[in-house]
Amino acid sequence: MTQPQRLTHEQAGDLLRRLKARDERALSELYDHLAPWVLGVAFKILRDDDEAEEVLGDVFVQVWNNIGQHDASRGPLVPWILSIARNRALDLVRRRRRWRKKAEQFDLHRATEQGDAAPPAAESSVPGWPVHREVHAALAALPADQRQVVLLAYFEGLSHSEIAKRLQQPLGTVKTRLRTAQQKLADGLRHVRDWMR
């Protein structure tokens, strides 16, 4: 990535024309010029390198997909792109807050129902943490033979026949175990699905 440099009015106009003509080299040039600025806007809001990088990628995908919506008479290209970066970063901040609130509500609900102690704040603030915990608990509750086929199918991506070959089990046995496990997981995780709505 190059050092931040301002685009002249002529450069921005040329890039805009080429982007609208679907010239991928123009997108690359725009990225080279503006990525440091976009990253700076995102990081200032998020204070997280990984999330700022995520916003950076999202912004240029959005620019490429929606360049036809940019109206030069309503404003220059660069401020439009920086406003996209700002909006994407703010969306992530809002998503963080929603997850944190849902995690707190879910843990409070669980603690009330089961008398559990609340989890450490650092864990409960991670997006998806309550769901992750529940999925692993549901997997752990399966009989070993059913858990094994689920892990091979969903975490290793094996087909039914590949699982049968690896386990040296009949294909019908593998399919039955997987179907039974899926039903148990669906039943065991119904409360999570209802909570997430």
C-alpha positions in Angstrom: 0.0 0.0 0.0 1.4 3.4 -0.9 1.6 6.4 1.3 -1.6 8.5 1.4 -1.7 11.0 -1.5 -4.5 13.3 -2.6 -6.2 12.8 -5.9 -6.4 15.8 -8.2 -9.8 16.7 -9.6 -8.7 15.4 -13.0 -7.4 12.1 -11.5 -10.6 11.5 -9.6 -12.7 12.3 -12.8 -10.6 9.9 -14.9 -10.8 7.1 -12.3 -14.6 7.6 -12.0 -15.0 7.4 -15.7 -12.9 4.2 -15.9 -14.6 2.6 -12.9 -18.0 3.2 -14.5 -16.6 1.5 -17.6 -15.8 -1.5 -15.4 -12.0 -1.0 -15.7 -10.5 -3.2 -12.9 -7.1 -1.4 -13.2 -8.9 1.8 -12.2 -10.1 0.1 -9.0 -6.6 -1.0 -8.3 -5.3 2.5 -8.8 -8.1 3.9 -6.6 -7.2 1.4 -3.9 -3.5 2.4 -4.0 -4.5 6.1 -3.6 -7.3 5.8 -1.0 -6.7 2.7 1.0 -4.6 4.5 3.7 -7.3 7.1 4.0 -10.1 4.5 4.3 -8.1 2.5 6.8 -7.5 5.6 8.8 -11.2 6.5 9.0 -12.1 3.0 9.9 -9.4 2.6 12.6 -10.3 6.0 14.1 -13.8 4.7 14.7 -13.2 1.1 15.5 -9.8 1.1 17.3 -9.2 -2.4 16.0 -6.8 -3.3 13.2 -8.6 -6.4 12.0 -12.0 -4.7 11.9 -10.5 -1.7 10.1 -9.0 -4.1 7.5 -12.4 -5.7 7.1 -14.0 -2.3 6.5 -11.3 -1.5 4.0 -12.1 -4.6 1.9 -15.9 -4.0 2.2 -15.6 -0.4 1.1 -13.8 -1.2 -2.2 -16.2 -4.0 -2.9 -19.1 -1.6 -2.4 -17.5 1.1 -4.5 -17.0 -1.5 -7.4 -20.5 -2.8 -7.1 -22.2 0.6 -6.7 -20.1 3.0 -8.7 -23.0 3.6 -11.0 -24.9 5.2 -8.1 -22.2 7.9 -7.6 -23.5 11.2 -8.9 -20.6 13.6 -9.5 -23.0 16.6 -9.4 -23.8 15.8 -5.8 -20.2 15.6 -4.7 -16.7 14.3 -5.5 -15.6 10.7 -5.6 -13.2 10.7 -2.6 -15.7 12.1 0.0 -18.3 9.6 -1.2 -15.9 6.7 -0.6 -14.8 8.1 2.8 -18.4 8.4 3.8 -18.9 4.7 2.8 -16.0 3.8 5.1 -17.4 5.8 8.0 -20.8 4.2 7.6 -19.4 0.7 7.4 -17.3 1.3 10.5 -20.3 2.7 12.4 -22.3 -0.4 11.3 -19.6 -2.6 12.9 -19.7 -0.6 16.1 -23.5 -1.0 16.3 -23.2 -4.7 15.6 -20.7 -5.0 18.4 -23.1 -3.3 20.8 -26.0 -5.5 19.7 -23.9 -8.7 20.2 -22.7 -7.5 23.6 -26.3 -6.7 24.6 -27.6 -10.0 23.3 -24.7 -11.9 25.1 -25.5 -10.2 28.4 -29.3 -10.9 28.0 -28.6 -14.5 27.1 -26.2 -15.1 30.0 -28.6 -13.4 32.4 -31.4 -15.6 31.2 -29.3 -18.7 31.5 -28.0 -17.7 35.0 -31.6 -17.1 36.1 -32.8 -20.4 34.8 -29.9 -22.6 35.8 -28.3 -20.6 38.7 -25.0 -20.4 36.7 -22.5 -17.7 37.5 -22.1 -15.1 34.8 -19.2 -15.6 32.4 -16.2 -13.3 32.3 -17.0 -10.0 30.6 -14.2 -10.5 28.1 -15.7 -13.7 26.8 -19.3 -12.6 26.8 -18.5 -9.5 24.7 -17.1 -11.6 21.8 -19.6 -11.6 18.9 -21.2 -15.1 18.7 -19.7 -16.3 21.9 -23.0 -17.5 23.5 -24.0 -19.4 20.3 -20.5 -20.9 20.1 -20.7 -22.1 23.7 -24.2 -23.6 23.1 -23.2 -25.4 19.9 -20.2 -27.0 21.6 -22.3 -28.0 24.5 -24.9 -29.6 22.2 -22.1 -31.5 20.3 -20.7 -32.7 23.5 -24.1 -34.1 24.6 -24.2 -36.4 21.5 -23.2 -40.0 21.7 -19.6 -40.4 20.5 -20.5 -42.2 17.2 -23.0 -39.5 16.3 -20.6 -36.6 17.3 -17.9 -38.2 15.2 -19.9 -38.2 11.9 -21.1 -34.6 12.6 -17.5 -33.4 13.1 -16.3 -35.2 9.9 -19.2 -33.9 7.8 -19.4 -30.3 9.0 -15.9 -29.5 10.3 -13.8 -31.6 7.9 -16.3 -31.3 5.0 -16.4 -35.0 4.1 -19.2 -36.5 2.1 -21.2 -39.4 3.4 -19.3 -41.9 1.4 -16.0 -40.4 2.5 -17.1 -40.7 6.1 -18.1 -44.3 5.6 -14.8 -45.1 4.0 -12.8 -43.4 6.8 -14.8 -45.1 9.6 -15.1 -48.4 7.7 -18.8 -48.3 8.4 -21.7 -49.0 6.0 -23.0 -45.9 4.2 -26.5 -46.4 5.5 -25.1 -46.5 9.1 -23.3 -43.2 8.5 -26.4 -41.5 7.0 -28.6 -42.7 9.9 -26.2 -41.5 12.6 -25.9 -38.1 10.9 -29.6 -37.7 10.4 -30.2 -38.7 14.1 -27.5 -36.3 15.3 -28.9 -33.4 13.2 -32.3 -33.9 14.7 -30.8 -33.9 18.3 -28.8 -30.8 17.6 -31.8 -29.0 16.1 -33.9 -29.9 19.2 -31.0 -29.1 21.6 -30.3 -25.7 20.0 -34.0 -24.6 19.5 -33.7 -22.2 22.4 -30.7 -20.5 20.7 -32.6 -20.1 17.4 -35.6 -18.6 19.3 -33.3 -16.3 21.2 -31.6 -15.0 18.1 -34.8 -13.9 16.4 
